[in-house]
Amino acid sequence: MILRNSIFFFALFLLMLCSNNTYAETPVVGRDSPVIVLKNNFRITFSGLAEFDVVAVKGLVSETTVERKDLQIKSKKELKPAHLVIVRRAQNPDILWEWRKNIIAGKDDKRNGQIILLDRDGNETLKYAIYKAWPYKWIWPQLDASDPSPAYEEIHFYAEKIEPLAAPGLRKSLQVIE
């Protein structure tokens, strides 16, 4: 019995080891070539701002308001605002901080933007359109004299809507071959 369990867990371990990320390299049937979308190679832009360095983007979500009445669930046609978080290395105040200061001063400074994912060669593979976003919260790094890791800051945005868009170079590879 112990031997059977050991063999089972060893086989499970080998299966997990062999299947780790192999799906990303597997050709997709019906397409010209596989398109590998990497989550670690991207750019982000907002209208009127120069491109800026970002370490991570969180909160790429599209959500519809749901209403419960009389044991029935109904979807409203309105979208919930998206809560987007951009993480970057701490730096001197820049154009993003100027945008935040406009919001603090009460100006209606909503901007559209894009998050662009790139393949290994730097070609666009996928875009996310961000509509009417504005920075509502800025979190500076936690300081700790015993921690030698880099300092990061988070910038929180509200956006009316986020939606995926096909990148120009991706359209051909998404066509189905019959």
Beta strands, then each sheet from edge to edge (+ up, - down):
strand 1: 42-46
strand 2: 56-58
strand 3: 64-69
strand 4: 72-79
strand 5: 82-89
strand 6: 111-118
strand 7: 124-139
strand 8: 152-166
sheet 1: 1+ 6- 7+ 8- 5+ 2-
sheet 2: 3+ 4-
end
